[in-house]
């Protein structure tokens, strides 16, 4: 195997701003530390937190790369001290705390996952961030069980399309909210039981109608804002709401009496600042419970579009239209 070069092309953020501030730069190839691996990146997923970082509102955690990019897939080309989970030449997909928009990226071996049989590198690069986010929030925090109903806001997003597949694979019903007929059809095609166009329909009334008045057992929400009170209305008795973003705003006026009357649980989390140990525990559970399903072809990311690394700005423009269905990926 060839030794990694000293320098690489990466996409830096020249200043906080719009997509145009994403510019190719030459950077030193990073060196893997203890139990880390160096990945020659073949594909990197584009995620909402990348857009927030670019605009200046989501700085990387201490010690993380200042480059955007939270998930990559590629070939292991160098091993740090004590790294033994993978060998040189193995193909992996991994969460990273930053640095994914580059030809080479370092990851901790405990949060890298073998690329499943039948996955393209593009599909692998589109998987880790959404897979870990959905697994942790829907199954670990939200405790979704077979036979329950999951309401997924933003059903056609990368998170939403992964959540539909996982919910169905584990025996739950999936209801989604979307903004167009095209997005509704995409979600139904992935196995969603019901798709609600929030622009034309009242999602609270539709959820109650679809559940014989009971409401949703679990709600996965990335919207926030005025959806918070509506979620309390749409939730079943003993329902759980898991907050993963606030695209509609982080503040809301809410009547909390419903929280008590329905005995609801409202929790939330972010993934990027979590410790390596926390992420490793999530990945270990995924390797045991979900990786076999991926190898069987039952769960795969839905790809919206791909862009060469140097066109990262165009990938961000695509994401900001919110017209995408599934994941946007950079290819190297």
Steps between C-alpha positions, in 0.01 A plus 500: 500500500623848413594726786254792542628829355609790719231737375142469380209697358235595754203737510550779750267772626663829403266702725149456640247542221315344209602200289757710314728506806575128451831501314755232405821523704823303529546358848744258664368144507407432866682232698299243697545512877465210746230253383423723202496410132574714194235460231558579134157654442291378209176670604385743769142572601363854512289579808309794649764556771752566219278784379475638853878480544555677170267782604688544828238366742638151574870509584693171515556354847844548663767293332294427186602598148379841386404345165132412451383142453365258762501168313728329250557169326821371348807284536714466812850614397677557833461379858570690820667348803293217648246492216399140437134488394588550132785415266651705220280471193174444688206715390312679775237767557533722803371787703757777544484821704613701198736477205285288269517740205851388407699234316617351831334498840580356843243299697507308826492129422220435751252718310587370153269234353592246228344593164212252460501255211309648207555863600665739257751742648250779436236316703752428774601867517134597539434264791681557835362835616136423427527138614652584840268799550188295430616195696587701809199730500226265381607174662725592794348830617152451352475125575290424190346153520337268248134587453542867597448799271788735419429846360796632301513870413709571189429151372681547168825626655804280547397449865137440407564246226731303731247518786223358281709198407620429853153540651352256251788253538431482873125461466366851563261715295644813338308820430687788334444869436625633166457809283407355159333207325838395357649479849192315628534242223871452577423433867215262419736320263740444790224343707335790685143413596364853463634827354357837602557812290539763773439779247150370423402297808492540878751240612348473850156411360652263244710316759197455725293376205773252402524364857128473583534805724787362707783717366867421435697300757826667393568821307836577338514877454758716324269802461429636849333841507121475489529124439584449868148571624350313202717199584358497854153492342591226248672277757332200662467449874850423635633627166861598444631793297866504400641834382799488261494849344313831493463590132184693592652675800623405846239705690128442531204582720362172626221393735690251714184369669475245216842366601352408839157390387641261238806399707728592208878481479677773298873447456767598251864457409783608277752251364814689403623607848444155655806311624669229295385250763136608461517475121683166520216357710246613240710352218540169686122471529458585131758239400308238698141600408504691170809394304350154427191671351722721285692197374166346402415815301202583723636842603686739270528877483290670234735709282366831368807625314879501496757771431879490458684621811601824328129580443410487871344847467249362247421211737419755772285699260306182425448434870385854568222473238355216715397339169721197562354158579751294696872567526738734319852361463844632402715261297878506499 
